Amino acid sequence: MTDEAVSFSPLPYRRTLAAVKFIAPLLALVVLWQAVVTVFAVDPRVFPSVPTVLRAGWSTIVDGTLVAHVGASLWRVTVGTVIAILTAVPLGIAMGVSKGVSAFLTPLFRFFSVLAGIAWIPIATLWFGYGFGAITFVIFNAVFFVVAYNTLMGVSTIPMPLRHAAAALGANRWQMLTQVLLPGALPNIVTGIRTGMGFAWRGLIAAEMIATNVGLGYMLFLARDFYRTEVIVFAMIVIGVIWLVLDRFLLAPLERATVERWGLVQS
């Protein structure tokens, strides 16, 4: 057996194969899209061709508008998500350790979880006006309830004998929180963040159509007013691609690493 055969690792091959499997359906969709538009001679104002969308996209890149819209959207998602996490995790832990707090807040959570996100857009614009505050509030609502509920579920699944053992070994409240409750709930918390950001991304786009003059949602809304379907389609593609990148290369690895870290699955 040669040294090359011994040193060969299938890991790069598996990663390349996974990337091909991930991209292939998207490329197939693009080919189908162009074929349908060409064969049926679809009016560009109804649905544009692939080259038309690419030209429109390149134009937004060159003039800098795409960077401005993407930057504004990502900043709003980041701020709203961070605020939601910082408030939802402590509340979820409090609900997990106190039956009284949980019994009091659970009905409220079930009620407001249905309204989280898009439903808050009209009243958010009344409270905060049109702009950063209203959109951040919508994102906060989309993430907060999901993360808080997942934190509650994570804390609830920590066995009581484990908590009692930590207390018997002399763990104070801070040690119980940082060394038992928070680590034990972390896989659920990360899963809640991933799910909540999916809701937040949709809420962001809807809010930006109404409550601002910059952002990917506004980019869609403005293009509609001028019947620029090629810009609309390009913005939709950008929205989808950004979410795919965030989910596949940031959120999914974080969730997987967290779950593997605490021994729930094998790496």
N, C-alpha and C positions, 0 to 999 in steps of 0.2 A: 504493500500500500504506500503510495507516494505521500510526501509531506503536504502537498496541495490538497489531497483527499482528506488527510487527517485534520487539516486546519479549516476545511470548508464548514461553514455554519449555515444552516437553512434559514436563520432568522432574517437576513436581508431579503431572501427570496420570498418568505412568507409576507413580509411587509410590502414588497412590491406587488405581490398577488392580491393582497388586501386592498391596496390603493387602486389597482386596476378594477377590481370588483366594485369598488365604491364609485369610481368615475364612469364606468361603462354605461350604467343606466342613464346618467345625465347626458352623455354624448349621444346615446340612442335617441333620447328625447329631442335633442337639438336637430339631429338628422331627420326625424319624423316631422318636426315643426317645419323645417325648410321644404321638405317634400310636399307636405299638405299645402303650404302657401303657394308653391310653384305650380303644382298640378291643378289646383282649383282656382288659380289666379285671384287670390284673396286681395281685396282692396286694402292698401297699406293703412288707411284710416281705421279699418276694422281690426287688422292684425298685421304687423310688419314682418318683413323677411329677416333672416339672421344677419345678412350684411348691413341692412338698414339700422338694425339695433346696435351692431358693432360700431358703425360710424357715429351714431348718436352718443354711445358710451364714450368713445374716444374724444368727442367734442367736450363732454362734461369733464373729462379728465384734464384736457388741455387748458380749459378756461378756469379750472380750479373749483368749480361748483360741486363736483362730486366729493372732493376732500372736505369741503365745508359741511356738506350734508351728513356725511358719514361721521365726521368728528363730533358734530353736535349730537347726533343720535347715540353714539357710543358713550359720550360723556354723561348724558342724561340717564342711560341705563346703569352706568357704573355708580353714579351718586345715589339714585333711587334704590338700587340693590344693596349697596353698603349700609344705608340707613335702615333698610328693612331687616337686614341680617342682625345688625347691632341691637335692634329692639326686639326682634322676634325670638332670638335664641334665649335670652334671659327669661322672657315670658314663658316660653315653652318649657324651660327647665322648672320654673316655679309651678307651672301646672302639673308637671310630672312628679314633683315631690310633695305637692299638697293636694289632697283630695278635695278640700274645700274650694281652693282656687280653681281647680279643674272643673268641679261641678258647677261653679258660678259662671265660668267663662265659656265652657263648651257650647251651650246653646247660642251664645253670641257669635262664636266662631263659625258655627254651622250656618247661621243667618248671613253673616257678612262675607263668608267665603264664596257664596253664590254671586255676590255683587262685586267681588274684587276685580280690579282692572278697568275694562272699557266702560262699565256702567257708571263709573265715577267721573267720567270726562265732563258731562254738563255742569255738575255742581263744583268740580275742581276749577273750572274756568270762572265760575262766580266767586269762589273763595280767593283764588290766587291770580286771577286775570289770565291773559293769554301770554304764554311764555314758559320759562324754565320751571317755575314753581308748580304750575298745574300739571305739567307732564311728569315731573318727578313724583308728585303725589300719586298719580295714576300708577306709575311703575312701583312705587312703594306698596300700594295696595295689592298689586298683582303678586308680589313676592312675599309680603309679610305673613299672610295667613298660611300659605303653603309651608314656609320655613318653620313657623311656630308650631303648626300641627305635626310636622315631621319630627321636630325636636321633642315634642310631647310623647310621640310614639317611641322615639329612641330611648328616652329616659324610662318610659314605662316598661320597656323590654329588659332593662337591667335587673337581674335576679335580686330579690331582697336578701337572700343569704350573702351575696357579695357585698351589699351595702352594710349589712350587719357585721360582716367580717372586717371591713375597713374601719368601722366605728370601734369594734373591739380592739383593733390594733392601735387605736389612739388617733385616728384621723379626725381633724377638726372640720368645721363646715367648709372652709376654703379648700382644704385638701380633698374633702369628699367631692366638691364641685370640680376641681381641676384634674383630679387623678382617677375619679370613678365615673361621675355623671357625664361630664362633658366628653371624655374619650369614648365612653360607651355609646353615647348618642351621636357621635360624630358621623358615622356612616349614613344615618338617617338625615342628619342636617345637610350633608353634602348632596344627597339625593333630592332633598327639598329645594336646595338652591338651584340645582339643575332644572328641576321641574318649574320652579317659580320664574326663572329667567326666561323660559319658553313662553310663559304667560306674559311676562313683562315685555318681551320683544314684540308680541302682537299688540299689546296695549299701547306701546310706544308709537308704533306706526299709525294706529287709529287716532291717538291723541295729537300727533304732529299734523294730521290732516286738518285739524280744527284749531289748535291752540298755539301755533307758532308760525314763523316765516322762514324757518330753516330746519333741515332734517330730512331724512329719507321719506317720511310720510308726506311732508310738505312738497317734496320733489314730485311725488306721485300726483298730488292734488293740483299742483300748478300745471303739470303737463296735461292733465285732463282738460283744464280750462282752455288750452290752446290746441286741443285735439292732436297732441303729439304722442301718438300711441307707441312710437319707437322708444321715447324716453320713459313712458310708463312701464313698458316691458323690461327695459334695461334696469330701472329702479327695482322692479320686482326681483330680477335676477340678483342684483346686488344684495337685497335684503335676505334672500334665501342663501346666497353664498356666505355672507357674513355669519349667519346663524349656524350653517354647517361647519364653518371653520371654528367658531367659538365652542360649539358642542363637541365636535370630534377631537379637537386638539387641546382644549382647555378643560371643559366641564366633564366629559366622559373619562379622560385619564385621571382627573382629580378624584372622581367618584370611585373609579376602579382601584386606584392606589389606596384610597382611604379604606375601602372594604377589605382589600388584601392585607393592609396594615394590621387590621384588627382580627384577622384570621377567619373571616366569614367565607372566603373563597380562596382557592389556591391560585397563586400567580402563574 
